[in-house]
């Protein structure tokens, strides 16, 4: 009977989410969590909805329970790091992102998150390494490139930032233009 009850509740929550009724879906996940407190799906779903609704401490508690329940789940560690970073707990976020990258070295989002946390800690050399890994894994995403250019500017390495801006002009000209405006580094057209 547990299986049927669980899947009916899950289906109800998903339908509510599709209908844009996040608060009602959260109420269903709250009921599910009361019944199945150690279920990874319930913990992850509830943490996501709690975070979206601004109940960040409660979301973090569910996330902590989830990584305790699934210590080898890279995605759970990434989400945990994201929540910690959002709360300004950068040292803990760094640990979570590093765990995610250890478990799944190709998880580009975790490398990006790690880079952002290291930037916040002004550990630029380490941030460069993390962001380079992110751009290797996601070469066509402008986000890692953008942050990498900003770090090079902060490190007083404008020539490296210019190389990135030039690279971005080839596939993300708007991001390249934004970097030019923000840094004052004007780069000629790509030939």
ChimeraX commands (.cxc) that place a marker at each C-alpha (Angstrom):
marker #1 position 0.00,0.00,0.00 radius 0.5
marker #1 position 2.94,2.35,0.68 radius 0.5
marker #1 position 3.94,2.26,-2.99 radius 0.5
marker #1 position 0.46,3.18,-4.21 radius 0.5
marker #1 position 0.00,5.94,-1.63 radius 0.5
marker #1 position 3.44,7.33,-2.38 radius 0.5
marker #1 position 2.93,7.42,-6.15 radius 0.5
marker #1 position -0.55,8.94,-5.85 radius 0.5
marker #1 position 0.84,11.72,-3.65 radius 0.5
marker #1 position 3.77,12.21,-6.00 radius 0.5
marker #1 position 1.44,12.41,-8.99 radius 0.5
marker #1 position -0.77,14.93,-7.18 radius 0.5
marker #1 position 2.25,17.13,-6.37 radius 0.5
marker #1 position 3.52,16.99,-9.96 radius 0.5
marker #1 position 0.09,17.96,-11.33 radius 0.5
marker #1 position -0.07,20.88,-8.90 radius 0.5
marker #1 position 3.38,22.01,-10.04 radius 0.5
marker #1 position 2.35,21.81,-13.69 radius 0.5
marker #1 position -0.66,23.96,-12.84 radius 0.5
marker #1 position 1.62,26.52,-11.19 radius 0.5
marker #1 position 0.32,25.84,-7.69 radius 0.5
marker #1 position 3.63,25.67,-5.84 radius 0.5
marker #1 position 2.15,26.29,-2.39 radius 0.5
marker #1 position -0.33,23.45,-2.79 radius 0.5
marker #1 position 2.41,21.16,-4.10 radius 0.5
marker #1 position 4.58,22.08,-1.12 radius 0.5
marker #1 position 1.70,21.12,1.18 radius 0.5
marker #1 position 1.60,17.70,-0.49 radius 0.5
marker #1 position 5.36,17.30,-0.11 radius 0.5
marker #1 position 5.06,18.31,3.55 radius 0.5
marker #1 position 2.52,15.52,4.05 radius 0.5
marker #1 position 4.77,13.11,2.19 radius 0.5
marker #1 position 7.77,14.12,4.27 radius 0.5
marker #1 position 5.82,13.48,7.45 radius 0.5
marker #1 position 5.02,9.97,6.19 radius 0.5
marker #1 position 8.29,9.16,4.43 radius 0.5
marker #1 position 10.94,11.34,6.13 radius 0.5
marker #1 position 13.88,9.47,4.61 radius 0.5
marker #1 position 12.73,9.48,0.99 radius 0.5
marker #1 position 15.29,11.16,-1.28 radius 0.5
marker #1 position 12.73,12.29,-3.87 radius 0.5
marker #1 position 10.59,13.95,-1.19 radius 0.5
marker #1 position 13.59,15.64,0.44 radius 0.5
marker #1 position 14.93,16.96,-2.87 radius 0.5
marker #1 position 11.53,18.16,-4.09 radius 0.5
marker #1 position 10.63,19.81,-0.82 radius 0.5
marker #1 position 14.05,21.49,-0.54 radius 0.5
marker #1 position 13.63,22.93,-4.03 radius 0.5
marker #1 position 10.15,24.30,-3.33 radius 0.5
marker #1 position 11.16,25.65,0.07 radius 0.5
marker #1 position 14.11,27.44,-1.50 radius 0.5
marker #1 position 11.89,28.93,-4.21 radius 0.5
marker #1 position 9.42,30.17,-1.61 radius 0.5
marker #1 position 12.16,31.85,0.43 radius 0.5
marker #1 position 12.18,29.33,3.29 radius 0.5
marker #1 position 15.90,28.88,2.91 radius 0.5
marker #1 position 16.77,27.47,6.33 radius 0.5
marker #1 position 14.11,24.79,6.01 radius 0.5
marker #1 position 15.32,24.02,2.49 radius 0.5
marker #1 position 18.86,23.68,3.79 radius 0.5
marker #1 position 17.71,21.29,6.51 radius 0.5
marker #1 position 16.13,19.03,3.88 radius 0.5
marker #1 position 19.25,19.31,1.73 radius 0.5
marker #1 position 21.46,18.33,4.68 radius 0.5
marker #1 position 19.24,15.32,5.29 radius 0.5
marker #1 position 19.47,14.40,1.61 radius 0.5
marker #1 position 23.27,14.49,1.41 radius 0.5
marker #1 position 23.36,12.49,4.64 radius 0.5
marker #1 position 21.04,9.94,3.08 radius 0.5
marker #1 position 22.85,9.92,-0.30 radius 0.5
marker #1 position 26.48,10.92,0.36 radius 0.5
marker #1 position 27.55,9.75,-3.11 radius 0.5
marker #1 position 24.97,11.78,-5.06 radius 0.5
marker #1 position 26.85,14.55,-6.90 radius 0.5
marker #1 position 23.64,16.36,-7.84 radius 0.5
marker #1 position 22.53,16.51,-4.23 radius 0.5
marker #1 position 25.90,17.94,-3.21 radius 0.5
marker #1 position 25.70,20.52,-6.01 radius 0.5
marker #1 position 22.25,21.65,-4.87 radius 0.5
marker #1 position 23.46,21.74,-1.28 radius 0.5
marker #1 position 26.40,23.92,-2.29 radius 0.5
marker #1 position 24.09,26.24,-4.20 radius 0.5
marker #1 position 21.89,26.70,-1.12 radius 0.5
marker #1 position 24.88,27.30,1.14 radius 0.5
marker #1 position 26.30,29.84,-1.30 radius 0.5
marker #1 position 22.93,31.61,-1.46 radius 0.5
marker #1 position 23.00,31.87,2.34 radius 0.5
marker #1 position 26.53,33.33,2.29 radius 0.5
marker #1 position 28.08,30.25,3.90 radius 0.5
marker #1 position 30.97,30.16,1.44 radius 0.5
marker #1 position 33.33,27.82,3.29 radius 0.5
marker #1 position 30.62,25.17,3.57 radius 0.5
marker #1 position 29.52,25.77,-0.02 radius 0.5
marker #1 position 33.08,25.20,-1.17 radius 0.5
marker #1 position 33.15,21.83,0.60 radius 0.5
marker #1 position 29.84,20.84,-1.01 radius 0.5
marker #1 position 30.91,21.89,-4.52 radius 0.5
marker #1 position 34.25,20.12,-4.13 radius 0.5
marker #1 position 32.42,16.96,-3.06 radius 0.5
marker #1 position 30.18,17.22,-6.12 radius 0.5
marker #1 position 33.22,17.57,-8.42 radius 0.5
marker #1 position 34.93,14.61,-6.75 radius 0.5
marker #1 position 31.88,12.43,-7.28 radius 0.5
marker #1 position 31.23,13.65,-10.81 radius 0.5
marker #1 position 34.25,15.40,-12.38 radius 0.5
marker #1 position 32.17,16.26,-15.46 radius 0.5
marker #1 position 29.47,18.12,-13.53 radius 0.5
marker #1 position 30.15,21.51,-15.08 radius 0.5
marker #1 position 27.65,23.34,-12.83 radius 0.5
marker #1 position 29.59,22.23,-9.75 radius 0.5
marker #1 position 32.84,23.60,-11.18 radius 0.5
marker #1 position 31.07,26.88,-11.93 radius 0.5
marker #1 position 29.61,27.05,-8.41 radius 0.5
marker #1 position 33.01,26.29,-6.94 radius 0.5
marker #1 position 34.51,29.08,-9.04 radius 0.5
marker #1 position 31.92,31.58,-7.80 radius 0.5
marker #1 position 32.48,30.65,-4.17 radius 0.5
marker #1 position 36.24,30.96,-4.57 radius 0.5
marker #1 position 35.77,34.40,-6.17 radius 0.5
marker #1 position 33.68,35.45,-3.16 radius 0.5
marker #1 position 36.57,34.32,-0.95 radius 0.5
marker #1 position 39.02,36.25,-3.16 radius 0.5
marker #1 position 40.94,33.05,-3.88 radius 0.5
marker #1 position 41.42,33.97,-7.52 radius 0.5
marker #1 position 44.06,31.42,-8.51 radius 0.5
marker #1 position 41.82,28.57,-7.39 radius 0.5
marker #1 position 38.80,30.26,-8.99 radius 0.5
marker #1 position 40.64,30.40,-12.33 radius 0.5
marker #1 position 41.33,26.65,-12.15 radius 0.5
marker #1 position 37.69,25.84,-11.35 radius 0.5
marker #1 position 36.32,28.16,-14.05 radius 0.5
marker #1 position 38.74,26.77,-16.64 radius 0.5
marker #1 position 37.43,23.30,-15.86 radius 0.5
marker #1 position 33.88,24.62,-16.26 radius 0.5
marker #1 position 34.68,26.16,-19.65 radius 0.5
marker #1 position 36.36,22.95,-20.81 radius 0.5
marker #1 position 33.19,21.04,-19.97 radius 0.5
marker #1 position 30.80,23.72,-21.29 radius 0.5
marker #1 position 32.76,25.61,-23.97 radius 0.5
marker #1 position 29.69,27.24,-25.52 radius 0.5
marker #1 position 28.20,28.53,-22.27 radius 0.5
marker #1 position 29.10,32.17,-21.66 radius 0.5
marker #1 position 28.77,32.07,-17.88 radius 0.5
marker #1 position 32.09,30.46,-17.04 radius 0.5
marker #1 position 33.87,32.57,-19.63 radius 0.5
marker #1 position 32.32,35.75,-18.25 radius 0.5
marker #1 position 33.41,34.98,-14.69 radius 0.5
marker #1 position 36.85,33.91,-15.86 radius 0.5
marker #1 position 37.35,37.23,-17.65 radius 0.5
marker #1 position 36.21,39.13,-14.55 radius 0.5
marker #1 position 38.72,37.21,-12.40 radius 0.5
marker #1 position 41.53,38.04,-14.82 radius 0.5
marker #1 position 40.62,41.72,-14.55 radius 0.5
marker #1 position 40.61,41.46,-10.74 radius 0.5
marker #1 position 44.04,39.80,-10.92 radius 0.5
marker #1 position 45.36,42.68,-13.04 radius 0.5
marker #1 position 45.68,40.45,-16.12 radius 0.5
marker #1 position 43.82,42.43,-18.77 radius 0.5
marker #1 position 45.53,40.58,-21.63 radius 0.5
marker #1 position 43.91,37.32,-20.48 radius 0.5
marker #1 position 40.51,39.02,-20.21 radius 0.5
marker #1 position 40.97,40.41,-23.74 radius 0.5
marker #1 position 41.59,36.88,-25.05 radius 0.5
marker #1 position 38.33,35.73,-23.48 radius 0.5
marker #1 position 36.37,38.70,-24.81 radius 0.5
marker #1 position 37.75,38.01,-28.27 radius 0.5
marker #1 position 36.74,34.35,-27.90 radius 0.5
marker #1 position 33.23,35.31,-26.73 radius 0.5
marker #1 position 32.75,37.61,-29.72 radius 0.5
marker #1 position 32.78,34.48,-31.86 radius 0.5
marker #1 position 29.63,32.98,-30.29 radius 0.5
marker #1 position 28.25,35.32,-27.60 radius 0.5
marker #1 position 28.75,38.89,-28.87 radius 0.5
marker #1 position 26.30,40.36,-26.32 radius 0.5
marker #1 position 28.27,38.91,-23.40 radius 0.5
marker #1 position 31.51,40.12,-24.99 radius 0.5
marker #1 position 30.04,43.62,-25.34 radius 0.5
marker #1 position 28.90,43.54,-21.72 radius 0.5
marker #1 position 32.41,42.61,-20.59 radius 0.5
marker #1 position 33.86,45.43,-22.70 radius 0.5
marker #1 position 31.49,47.91,-21.05 radius 0.5
marker #1 position 32.13,46.61,-17.53 radius 0.5
marker #1 position 35.91,46.31,-17.80 radius 0.5
marker #1 position 36.68,49.17,-20.17 radius 0.5
marker #1 position 38.65,46.72,-22.33 radius 0.5
marker #1 position 37.78,47.39,-25.95 radius 0.5
marker #1 position 38.54,44.51,-28.24 radius 0.5
marker #1 position 38.51,44.83,-32.03 radius 0.5
marker #1 position 36.34,42.69,-34.24 radius 0.5
marker #1 position 37.13,39.01,-34.59 radius 0.5
marker #1 position 38.74,38.24,-37.91 radius 0.5
marker link #1:1,2 radius 0.2
marker link #1:2,3 radius 0.2
marker link #1:3,4 radius 0.2
marker link #1:4,5 radius 0.2
marker link #1:5,6 radius 0.2
marker link #1:6,7 radius 0.2
marker link #1:7,8 radius 0.2
marker link #1:8,9 radius 0.2
marker link #1:9,10 radius 0.2
marker link #1:10,11 radius 0.2
marker link #1:11,12 radius 0.2
marker link #1:12,13 radius 0.2
marker link #1:13,14 radius 0.2
marker link #1:14,15 radius 0.2
marker link #1:15,16 radius 0.2
marker link #1:16,17 radius 0.2
marker link #1:17,18 radius 0.2
marker link #1:18,19 radius 0.2
marker link #1:19,20 radius 0.2
marker link #1:20,21 radius 0.2
marker link #1:21,22 radius 0.2
marker link #1:22,23 radius 0.2
marker link #1:23,24 radius 0.2
marker link #1:24,25 radius 0.2
marker link #1:25,26 radius 0.2
marker link #1:26,27 radius 0.2
marker link #1:27,28 radius 0.2
marker link #1:28,29 radius 0.2
marker link #1:29,30 radius 0.2
marker link #1:30,31 radius 0.2
marker link #1:31,32 radius 0.2
marker link #1:32,33 radius 0.2
marker link #1:33,34 radius 0.2
marker link #1:34,35 radius 0.2
marker link #1:35,36 radius 0.2
marker link #1:36,37 radius 0.2
marker link #1:37,38 radius 0.2
marker link #1:38,39 radius 0.2
marker link #1:39,40 radius 0.2
marker link #1:40,41 radius 0.2
marker link #1:41,42 radius 0.2
marker link #1:42,43 radius 0.2
marker link #1:43,44 radius 0.2
marker link #1:44,45 radius 0.2
marker link #1:45,46 radius 0.2
marker link #1:46,47 radius 0.2
marker link #1:47,48 radius 0.2
marker link #1:48,49 radius 0.2
marker link #1:49,50 radius 0.2
marker link #1:50,51 radius 0.2
marker link #1:51,52 radius 0.2
marker link #1:52,53 radius 0.2
marker link #1:53,54 radius 0.2
marker link #1:54,55 radius 0.2
marker link #1:55,56 radius 0.2
marker link #1:56,57 radius 0.2
marker link #1:57,58 radius 0.2
marker link #1:58,59 radius 0.2
marker link #1:59,60 radius 0.2
marker link #1:60,61 radius 0.2
marker link #1:61,62 radius 0.2
marker link #1:62,63 radius 0.2
marker link #1:63,64 radius 0.2
marker link #1:64,65 radius 0.2
marker link #1:65,66 radius 0.2
marker link #1:66,67 radius 0.2
marker link #1:67,68 radius 0.2
marker link #1:68,69 radius 0.2
marker link #1:69,70 radius 0.2
marker link #1:70,71 radius 0.2
marker link #1:71,72 radius 0.2
marker link #1:72,73 radius 0.2
marker link #1:73,74 radius 0.2
marker link #1:74,75 radius 0.2
marker link #1:75,76 radius 0.2
marker link #1:76,77 radius 0.2
marker link #1:77,78 radius 0.2
marker link #1:78,79 radius 0.2
marker link #1:79,80 radius 0.2
marker link #1:80,81 radius 0.2
marker link #1:81,82 radius 0.2
marker link #1:82,83 radius 0.2
marker link #1:83,84 radius 0.2
marker link #1:84,85 radius 0.2
marker link #1:85,86 radius 0.2
marker link #1:86,87 radius 0.2
marker link #1:87,88 radius 0.2
marker link #1:88,89 radius 0.2
marker link #1:89,90 radius 0.2
marker link #1:90,91 radius 0.2
marker link #1:91,92 radius 0.2
marker link #1:92,93 radius 0.2
marker link #1:93,94 radius 0.2
marker link #1:94,95 radius 0.2
marker link #1:95,96 radius 0.2
marker link #1:96,97 radius 0.2
marker link #1:97,98 radius 0.2
marker link #1:98,99 radius 0.2
marker link #1:99,100 radius 0.2
marker link #1:100,101 radius 0.2
marker link #1:101,102 radius 0.2
marker link #1:102,103 radius 0.2
marker link #1:103,104 radius 0.2
marker link #1:104,105 radius 0.2
marker link #1:105,106 radius 0.2
marker link #1:106,107 radius 0.2
marker link #1:107,108 radius 0.2
marker link #1:108,109 radius 0.2
marker link #1:109,110 radius 0.2
marker link #1:110,111 radius 0.2
marker link #1:111,112 radius 0.2
marker link #1:112,113 radius 0.2
marker link #1:113,114 radius 0.2
marker link #1:114,115 radius 0.2
marker link #1:115,116 radius 0.2
marker link #1:116,117 radius 0.2
marker link #1:117,118 radius 0.2
marker link #1:118,119 radius 0.2
marker link #1:119,120 radius 0.2
marker link #1:120,121 radius 0.2
marker link #1:121,122 radius 0.2
marker link #1:122,123 radius 0.2
marker link #1:123,124 radius 0.2
marker link #1:124,125 radius 0.2
marker link #1:125,126 radius 0.2
marker link #1:126,127 radius 0.2
marker link #1:127,128 radius 0.2
marker link #1:128,129 radius 0.2
marker link #1:129,130 radius 0.2
marker link #1:130,131 radius 0.2
marker link #1:131,132 radius 0.2
marker link #1:132,133 radius 0.2
marker link #1:133,134 radius 0.2
marker link #1:134,135 radius 0.2
marker link #1:135,136 radius 0.2
marker link #1:136,137 radius 0.2
marker link #1:137,138 radius 0.2
marker link #1:138,139 radius 0.2
marker link #1:139,140 radius 0.2
marker link #1:140,141 radius 0.2
marker link #1:141,142 radius 0.2
marker link #1:142,143 radius 0.2
marker link #1:143,144 radius 0.2
marker link #1:144,145 radius 0.2
marker link #1:145,146 radius 0.2
marker link #1:146,147 radius 0.2
marker link #1:147,148 radius 0.2
marker link #1:148,149 radius 0.2
marker link #1:149,150 radius 0.2
marker link #1:150,151 radius 0.2
marker link #1:151,152 radius 0.2
marker link #1:152,153 radius 0.2
marker link #1:153,154 radius 0.2
marker link #1:154,155 radius 0.2
marker link #1:155,156 radius 0.2
marker link #1:156,157 radius 0.2
marker link #1:157,158 radius 0.2
marker link #1:158,159 radius 0.2
marker link #1:159,160 radius 0.2
marker link #1:160,161 radius 0.2
marker link #1:161,162 radius 0.2
marker link #1:162,163 radius 0.2
marker link #1:163,164 radius 0.2
marker link #1:164,165 radius 0.2
marker link #1:165,166 radius 0.2
marker link #1:166,167 radius 0.2
marker link #1:167,168 radius 0.2
marker link #1:168,169 radius 0.2
marker link #1:169,170 radius 0.2
marker link #1:170,171 radius 0.2
marker link #1:171,172 radius 0.2
marker link #1:172,173 radius 0.2
marker link #1:173,174 radius 0.2
marker link #1:174,175 radius 0.2
marker link #1:175,176 radius 0.2
marker link #1:176,177 radius 0.2
marker link #1:177,178 radius 0.2
marker link #1:178,179 radius 0.2
marker link #1:179,180 radius 0.2
marker link #1:180,181 radius 0.2
marker link #1:181,182 radius 0.2
marker link #1:182,183 radius 0.2
marker link #1:183,184 radius 0.2
marker link #1:184,185 radius 0.2
marker link #1:185,186 radius 0.2
marker link #1:186,187 radius 0.2
marker link #1:187,188 radius 0.2
marker link #1:188,189 radius 0.2
marker link #1:189,190 radius 0.2
marker link #1:190,191 radius 0.2
view
